[in-house]
Amino acid sequence: MSGFDAWAEAATDPGKAAGKPEALAGMRVLEICPGHFGGMVASSILGEFGAEVIKVEPPGGDPARRYAPEGITIEGTGLPFLSEARNRRFATLSLDEDEGREIFRRLARGADVIVTSESVARMDEAGIGHAALSVENPGLIFLALSLYGSFGPCADRPARDSDILCQALSGAPHIIGEPEEGSPPLPHQAPTRLGNWHGWFTQGLWGAFGVLAALRFRAETGKGQFVDVSGAEGLMKFVDYNITWMHTAGKSRRRIGNFDPAVFPYTYIKCRDGHTFMAAYNDEAFESLMTIIGRPELASDPRFSSPAARVRMENEKALQAILEEWSQHLTADEILRAIEEHTSKKSGPGAAVVTGRVNRPLETLAEANWRERECFAGVDDPVYGNLLLAAPPWKMSATPARLKSVCKRPGADNGEIYCGLLGLSAAEVDSLSARGVI
């Protein structure tokens, strides 16, 4: 381990985070995002950096608590909610009641940030939107998360903001998946969604990013602001140069699966124990790769002798088959060793051959690098038992993010919030609860 590596490990050790300051200490966030994981992700990020997050749920709990792939729950709560409901206090409150809306306004007066996926129009009509709340709290930052955004021809559509709709409207799934070949195309040759709730997670990430920028501006001016994030629009960022390409070419990009229109090889190839990634970014690297697989003559084959030739679809398919003829007899580690042995003797472009095993999730969990970096946090919770959660991905030397608490029952902190923050009596809280306001 080099001197800097040793310093970085000691300086950013997640195990020592508890003794360090928090970047957002003293900030209060109200999260009101029933059934919406984008809002939960945004609030989680702010909470991991030290903000006090109060999750406001409907009486009876957030519908997202019931999201349970394969029906797996712990104490009645689905695993997705358990994974994301970290670093929060939990209050229940009905915004359908006048008393509930007044309580929310009182909470908002002392808040720095509101994160909501509720309809902006509905919030305004109820007197708890940005326009009304910012009069009493000019420094308030109001993050609105929605499918279409808060303005535009589609903003008033009653469509529910869901991950899969964010993905569909972004255009991203259209260019992901196996190409359509034959007539009719096979069922699997269709647009493919982007992994696990990428629409929601992207929306939450961009939302938190906007809040952090707004907090920086407020520190200079004292002024809050409205932050409007469309989930579909946020995911368009990941369509990257394809938008410019389609605009310039005047046509839609075809779906091409694991082939690539810009550089090849840049793909996953089969190996004896699964799949591995393979890339050679330039002519010199391609020549190195052909030498490694025992086919040096292919570097001068007209099909593969230039980057432009290698990205023709028929040539990509031929090259994929040639690579897999070699790789299918080797493990991913054997492929890695073969490439490292060859490229260690080279420098510059000829060394730019890249490979890496495609891990199964359980293999990722077991990998020493991620264990040493404490990418996963084991928590023994009195209610939900032993949990393994993704830890904050930021390793920081001065103000590290941290995981301080996990999920609680709906309304677990009602007394602390309503009595402690708003000064209500225990009898008043009991009365509100009995009438379904909280």
Secondary structure per residue as TSV (DSSP state, phi and psi in degrees):
chain	resnum	aa	ss	phi	psi
A	1	M	-	360.0	129.7
A	2	S	-	-72.3	168.7
A	3	G	H	-59.5	-42.0
A	4	F	H	-68.9	-39.9
A	5	D	H	-57.9	-43.8
A	6	A	H	-64.8	-40.8
A	7	W	H	-64.1	-45.9
A	8	A	H	-61.8	-41.5
A	9	E	H	-62.1	-43.8
A	10	A	H	-71.8	-39.3
A	11	A	H	-73.3	-28.9
A	12	T	T	-113.8	14.6
A	13	D	-	-55.0	114.0
A	14	P	G	-57.3	-27.7
A	15	G	G	-66.3	-16.0
A	16	K	G	-104.7	8.4
A	17	A	G	-64.4	-32.2
A	18	A	G	-60.5	-25.4
A	19	G	G	-91.6	6.4
A	20	K	S	-111.7	158.5
A	21	P	-	-68.0	162.3
A	22	E	-	-111.9	135.7
A	23	A	T	-61.1	-33.9
A	24	L	T	-112.3	23.2
A	25	A	T	-57.7	136.9
A	26	G	T	91.4	-10.4
A	27	M	-	-86.7	138.2
A	28	R	E	-115.6	130.2
A	29	V	E	-118.2	129.7
A	30	L	E	-102.0	121.0
A	31	E	E	-108.6	121.3
A	32	I	E	-131.9	88.3
A	33	C	-	-138.2	60.7
A	34	P	T	-60.5	129.0
A	35	G	T	73.0	15.6
A	36	H	-	-130.2	112.7
A	37	F	H	-80.8	-20.4
A	38	G	H	-60.1	-44.0
A	39	G	H	-65.6	-37.5
A	40	M	H	-64.7	-40.1
A	41	V	H	-64.1	-46.0
A	42	A	H	-58.3	-45.9
A	43	S	H	-68.5	-35.7
A	44	S	H	-60.6	-43.5
A	45	I	H	-61.9	-45.8
A	46	L	H	-63.6	-39.1
A	47	G	H	-68.1	-35.9
A	48	E	H	-66.1	-25.6
A	49	F	T	-92.7	9.5
A	50	G	T	109.4	-4.7
A	51	A	-	-67.2	148.0
A	52	E	E	-83.2	113.0
A	53	V	E	-104.7	125.7
A	54	I	E	-109.3	113.1
A	55	K	E	-88.2	117.7
A	56	V	E	-96.6	114.5
A	57	E	E	-111.5	156.4
A	58	P	-	-63.9	151.8
A	59	P	T	-53.1	131.4
A	60	G	T	99.2	-15.8
A	61	G	-	108.0	158.2
A	62	D	-	-65.5	133.3
A	63	P	G	-56.8	-25.9
A	64	A	G	-64.9	-18.9
A	65	R	G	-63.3	-21.4
A	66	R	G	-94.1	-3.5
A	67	Y	-	-69.5	117.0
A	68	A	-	-144.7	87.3
A	69	P	G	-53.0	131.9
A	70	E	G	59.4	17.9
A	71	G	G	71.3	15.2
A	72	I	-	-81.9	120.6
A	73	T	E	-133.8	161.2
A	74	I	E	-126.4	120.5
A	75	E	T	52.7	38.1
A	76	G	T	81.8	0.8
A	77	T	E	-110.8	131.3
A	78	G	E	-68.2	153.7
A	79	L	H	-62.8	-37.8
A	80	P	H	-58.7	-42.9
A	81	F	H	-65.3	-43.1
A	82	L	H	-59.7	-34.9
A	83	S	H	-69.3	-32.0
A	84	E	H	-107.2	-14.4
A	85	A	-	-85.0	55.7
A	86	R	-	-99.6	156.9
A	87	N	S	52.8	50.6
A	88	R	E	-138.0	160.1
A	89	R	E	-108.0	149.2
A	90	F	E	-118.8	122.0
A	91	A	E	-125.2	149.1
A	92	T	E	-109.8	143.1
A	93	L	-	-164.0	133.3
A	94	S	-	-95.3	120.8
A	95	L	T	-88.4	3.6
A	96	D	T	-83.8	-12.3
A	97	E	S	-103.9	143.3
A	98	D	H	-57.4	-43.2
A	99	E	H	-62.7	-37.6
A	100	G	H	-65.5	-40.9
A	101	R	H	-67.3	-37.2
A	102	E	H	-66.2	-40.0
A	103	I	H	-62.9	-40.5
A	104	F	H	-63.3	-41.6
A	105	R	H	-60.4	-39.1
A	106	R	H	-65.9	-40.5
A	107	L	H	-64.0	-38.9
A	108	A	H	-66.8	-27.3
A	109	R	H	-63.1	-28.9
A	110	G	T	-102.3	11.2
A	111	A	-	-97.8	153.8
A	112	D	S	-96.1	-32.3
A	113	V	E	-141.0	138.7
A	114	I	E	-116.6	130.1
A	115	V	E	-114.8	119.3
A	116	T	E	-141.8	146.2
A	117	S	-	-110.8	5.4
A	118	E	S	-70.4	155.3
A	119	S	-	-58.6	127.5
A	120	V	H	-60.3	-39.9
A	121	A	H	-63.8	-42.2
A	122	R	H	-64.8	-41.3
A	123	M	H	-63.8	-41.7
A	124	D	H	-64.7	-43.9
A	125	E	H	-61.4	-32.3
A	126	A	T	-84.4	-2.2
A	127	G	T	77.4	19.1
A	128	I	-	-127.5	24.8
A	129	G	S	-88.4	-176.2
A	130	H	H	-60.7	-42.4
A	131	A	H	-58.4	-46.5
A	132	A	H	-74.7	-44.4
A	133	L	H	-70.2	-32.0
A	134	S	H	-73.9	-16.6
A	135	V	H	-66.9	-44.7
A	136	E	H	-81.9	-20.5
A	137	N	-	-137.7	81.3
A	138	P	T	-63.1	-20.0
A	139	G	T	-89.2	4.4
A	140	L	-	-69.2	134.2
A	141	I	E	-104.4	122.7
A	142	F	E	-115.5	106.8
A	143	L	E	-96.2	117.2
A	144	A	E	-108.7	121.3
A	145	L	E	-110.0	130.6
A	146	S	E	-155.8	172.9
A	147	L	S	-72.2	-52.0
A	148	Y	S	-100.1	-10.8
A	149	G	-	96.5	171.7
A	150	S	S	-86.8	-5.6
A	151	F	S	-147.8	168.2
A	152	G	S	115.9	163.9
A	153	P	T	-57.6	-25.9
A	154	C	T	-100.5	-1.2
A	155	A	T	-61.6	-30.7
A	156	D	T	-89.4	0.5
A	157	R	-	-65.7	142.7
A	158	P	-	-82.2	20.2
A	159	A	-	-65.4	136.7
A	160	R	-	-73.6	134.7
A	161	D	-	-75.7	102.5
A	162	S	-	-122.5	157.5
A	163	D	H	-56.2	-48.0
A	164	I	H	-67.8	-30.6
A	165	L	H	-71.7	-39.4
A	166	C	H	-57.2	-43.8
A	167	Q	H	-64.4	-48.0
A	168	A	H	-60.9	-44.0
A	169	L	H	-74.0	-20.8
A	170	S	H	-72.8	-22.5
A	171	G	S	89.3	-11.3
A	172	A	G	-63.0	-45.3
A	173	P	G	-61.2	-25.0
A	174	H	G	-62.7	-30.0
A	175	I	G	-100.3	7.9
A	176	I	S	-116.1	135.0
A	177	G	S	122.7	176.4
A	178	E	-	-72.9	143.9
A	179	P	-	-66.1	150.8
A	180	E	-	-79.7	118.9
A	181	E	-	-135.1	139.6
A	182	G	S	85.0	172.7
A	183	S	S	-140.1	117.3
A	184	P	S	-77.6	161.0
A	185	P	-	-65.8	154.3
A	186	L	-	-71.3	156.6
A	187	P	T	-56.2	-34.2
A	188	H	T	-78.5	-8.2
A	189	Q	S	-89.0	70.4
A	190	A	S	-141.9	164.0
A	191	P	-	-53.1	143.2
A	192	T	-	-121.8	129.4
A	193	R	-	-69.1	158.7
A	194	L	-	-90.8	89.5
A	195	G	T	54.2	-147.9
A	196	N	T	-92.4	96.9
A	197	W	T	55.8	43.1
A	198	H	H	-63.3	-32.9
A	199	G	H	-60.6	-48.5
A	200	W	H	-66.7	-45.1
A	201	F	H	-66.3	-39.1
A	202	T	H	-63.3	-43.6
A	203	Q	H	-58.4	-44.6
A	204	G	H	-65.9	-40.6
A	205	L	H	-62.2	-48.7
A	206	W	H	-65.1	-35.8
A	207	G	H	-62.5	-46.3
A	208	A	H	-63.0	-38.9
A	209	F	H	-59.2	-45.4
A	210	G	H	-62.9	-39.8
A	211	V	H	-63.1	-42.8
A	212	L	H	-62.4	-40.8
A	213	A	H	-65.0	-39.2
A	214	A	H	-66.2	-36.7
A	215	L	H	-63.9	-38.1
A	216	R	H	-63.7	-43.1
A	217	F	H	-65.1	-40.3
A	218	R	H	-64.9	-33.8
A	219	A	H	-62.1	-28.7
A	220	E	H	-88.5	-32.5
A	221	T	H	-117.5	-17.7
A	222	G	-	79.8	0.8
A	223	K	-	-99.3	134.4
A	224	G	-	-84.3	-174.6
A	225	Q	E	-165.0	169.0
A	226	F	E	-95.8	128.9
A	227	V	E	-117.6	119.3
A	228	D	E	-113.9	115.9
A	229	V	E	-125.5	119.4
A	230	S	E	-89.5	130.6
A	231	G	H	-62.6	-41.2
A	232	A	H	-65.3	-42.8
A	233	E	H	-65.0	-39.2
A	234	G	H	-62.6	-37.0
A	235	L	H	-75.0	-21.9
A	236	M	H	-60.3	-25.9
A	237	K	G	-57.9	-28.9
A	238	F	G	-89.3	-2.5
A	239	V	G	-78.3	-14.9
A	240	D	T	43.4	-128.1
A	241	Y	H	-69.9	-9.5
A	242	N	H	-63.9	-31.0
A	243	I	H	-64.4	-47.8
A	244	T	H	-63.5	-39.5
A	245	W	H	-61.0	-49.3
A	246	M	H	-64.6	-36.9
A	247	H	H	-65.6	-43.8
A	248	T	H	-69.9	-43.7
A	249	A	H	-78.8	-20.8
A	250	G	T	74.0	20.2
A	251	K	S	-149.5	160.4
A	252	S	-	-81.3	141.3
A	253	R	-	-68.2	140.5
A	254	R	-	-75.5	154.1
A	255	R	-	-75.8	130.5
A	256	I	-	-133.7	17.4
A	257	G	T	59.8	-130.9
A	258	N	T	-88.6	6.2
A	259	F	-	-79.4	168.1
A	260	D	-	-138.4	135.4
A	261	P	S	-81.5	-9.9
A	262	A	S	-105.4	-37.7
A	263	V	-	-150.5	143.6
A	264	F	S	-153.1	139.6
A	265	P	S	-73.9	137.4
A	266	Y	E	-156.6	75.5
A	267	T	E	-159.9	173.8
A	268	Y	E	-96.0	137.2
A	269	I	E	-125.4	151.8
A	270	K	E	-71.4	144.3
A	271	C	E	-137.6	179.5
A	272	R	T	-63.8	-29.8
A	273	D	T	-116.4	29.9
A	274	G	E	136.3	-122.5
A	275	H	E	-138.2	155.7
A	276	T	E	-140.0	155.2
A	277	F	E	-84.1	146.3
A	278	M	E	-141.6	129.5
A	279	A	E	-144.8	142.5
A	280	A	E	-139.0	109.5
A	281	Y	-	-84.4	-11.8
A	282	N	S	-150.6	175.6
A	283	D	H	-61.4	-41.3
A	284	E	H	-65.2	-41.9
A	285	A	H	-66.4	-38.0
A	286	F	H	-64.3	-39.6
A	287	E	H	-62.3	-40.9
A	288	S	H	-60.2	-45.6
A	289	L	H	-63.4	-41.5
A	290	M	H	-64.9	-34.6
A	291	T	H	-66.3	-41.1
A	292	I	H	-61.3	-40.6
A	293	I	T	-85.3	2.5
A	294	G	T	80.8	21.6
A	295	R	-	-128.4	56.8
A	296	P	G	-61.3	-25.7
A	297	E	G	-64.8	-21.6
A	298	L	G	-69.7	-18.2
A	299	A	G	-65.0	-23.2
A	300	S	G	-107.1	3.9
A	301	D	S	-65.2	129.6
A	302	P	T	-54.1	-26.3
A	303	R	T	-69.8	-24.8
A	304	F	T	-128.1	6.6
A	305	S	S	-81.1	-4.4
A	306	S	S	-145.0	155.6
A	307	P	H	-55.9	-39.5
A	308	A	H	-65.2	-37.5
A	309	A	H	-70.5	-39.2
A	310	R	H	-66.7	-23.5
A	311	V	T	-94.2	5.6
A	312	R	S	-69.7	135.2
A	313	M	H	-56.7	-42.8
A	314	E	H	-64.6	-31.8
A	315	N	H	-77.7	-34.2
A	316	E	H	-61.9	-43.8
A	317	K	H	-63.9	-40.7
A	318	A	H	-65.4	-41.5
A	319	L	H	-68.7	-38.3
A	320	Q	H	-57.3	-45.2
A	321	A	H	-64.2	-38.2
A	322	I	H	-66.0	-44.6
A	323	L	H	-62.1	-42.6
A	324	E	H	-74.3	-24.4
A	325	E	H	-60.9	-35.0
A	326	W	H	-82.1	-45.2
A	327	S	H	-76.3	-25.0
A	328	Q	T	-65.6	-16.8
A	329	H	T	-95.5	-1.0
A	330	L	S	-120.9	151.4
A	331	T	-	-80.1	166.0
A	332	A	H	-60.3	-39.4
A	333	D	H	-67.0	-38.0
A	334	E	H	-66.0	-37.6
A	335	I	H	-64.2	-44.3
A	336	L	H	-59.7	-45.2
A	337	R	H	-63.8	-39.7
A	338	A	H	-63.0	-41.4
A	339	I	H	-70.4	-43.8
A	340	E	H	-63.0	-39.0
A	341	E	H	-62.4	-39.7
A	342	H	H	-76.3	-49.0
A	343	T	H	-74.0	-20.0
A	344	S	T	-65.1	-19.0
A	345	K	T	-93.8	1.6
A	346	K	-	-119.8	166.9
A	347	S	-	-140.8	165.0
A	348	G	G	71.5	-152.6
A	349	P	G	-57.4	-32.5
A	350	G	G	-66.5	-15.6
A	351	A	G	-93.3	0.0
A	352	A	-	-85.2	51.4
A	353	V	E	-104.0	126.1
A	354	V	E	-121.7	135.3
A	355	T	E	-144.8	158.7
A	356	G	E	-173.8	132.6
A	357	R	E	-60.3	140.8
A	358	V	-	-84.9	100.6
A	359	N	-	-71.1	144.0
A	360	R	-	-78.1	152.3
A	361	P	H	-52.2	-42.2
A	362	L	H	-65.9	-30.1
A	363	E	H	-70.5	-35.5
A	364	T	H	-62.3	-44.3
A	365	L	H	-59.1	-33.7
A	366	A	H	-87.4	-8.2
A	367	E	-	-71.3	131.4
A	368	A	H	-60.6	-35.7
A	369	N	H	-59.9	-45.2
A	370	W	H	-74.9	-32.6
A	371	R	H	-64.2	-44.7
A	372	E	H	-65.2	-34.8
A	373	R	T	-81.7	0.6
A	374	E	T	54.4	49.2
A	375	C	-	-73.0	-16.6
A	376	F	E	-125.6	136.3
A	377	A	E	-112.1	124.3
A	378	G	E	-88.7	129.0
A	379	V	E	-128.3	132.6
A	380	D	E	-107.6	97.3
A	381	D	E	-96.1	139.0
A	382	P	T	-64.4	-25.2
A	383	V	T	-95.0	-48.8
A	384	Y	T	-101.0	-0.4
A	385	G	E	79.6	-152.5
A	386	N	E	-83.0	120.7
A	387	L	E	-124.0	147.2
A	388	L	E	-116.7	117.6
A	389	L	E	-121.3	152.3
A	390	A	E	-67.6	127.6
A	391	A	-	-82.0	163.0
A	392	P	-	-55.5	136.5
A	393	P	S	-79.7	-9.7
A	394	W	-	-87.6	127.3
A	395	K	-	-106.0	115.5
A	396	M	-	-131.8	142.8
A	397	S	S	-82.8	-28.2
A	398	A	S	-108.0	-47.3
A	399	T	S	-128.1	67.4
A	400	P	-	-69.3	146.3
A	401	A	-	-71.3	156.2
A	402	R	-	-155.3	156.7
A	403	L	-	-98.1	115.4
A	404	K	-	-110.4	-27.4
A	405	S	-	-154.6	162.8
A	406	V	-	-116.0	-163.7
A	407	C	-	-60.9	153.1
A	408	K	-	-129.6	171.6
A	409	R	-	-67.2	155.6
A	410	P	T	-56.0	131.8
A	411	G	T	72.6	15.0
A	412	A	T	-59.0	-27.3
A	413	D	T	-111.2	19.4
A	414	N	H	-54.9	-47.7
A	415	G	I	-61.6	-46.3
A	416	E	I	-62.9	-39.4
A	417	I	I	-77.1	-50.7
A	418	Y	I	-76.9	-34.4
A	419	C	I	-82.9	-44.7
A	420	G	H	-73.2	-43.5
A	421	L	T	-88.3	-39.5
A	422	L	T	-102.1	-9.6
A	423	G	-	77.2	17.9
A	424	L	-	-72.1	154.3
A	425	S	-	-84.0	162.7
A	426	A	H	-60.3	-36.5
A	427	A	H	-66.3	-39.4
A	428	E	H	-65.1	-40.3
A	429	V	H	-64.3	-42.4
A	430	D	H	-62.1	-40.7
A	431	S	H	-65.5	-44.0
A	432	L	H	-61.3	-39.3
A	433	S	H	-66.4	-42.9
A	434	A	H	-63.6	-31.3
A	435	R	T	-91.8	4.6
A	436	G	T	77.5	15.1
A	437	V	-	-78.3	-36.6
A	438	I	-	-126.5	360.0
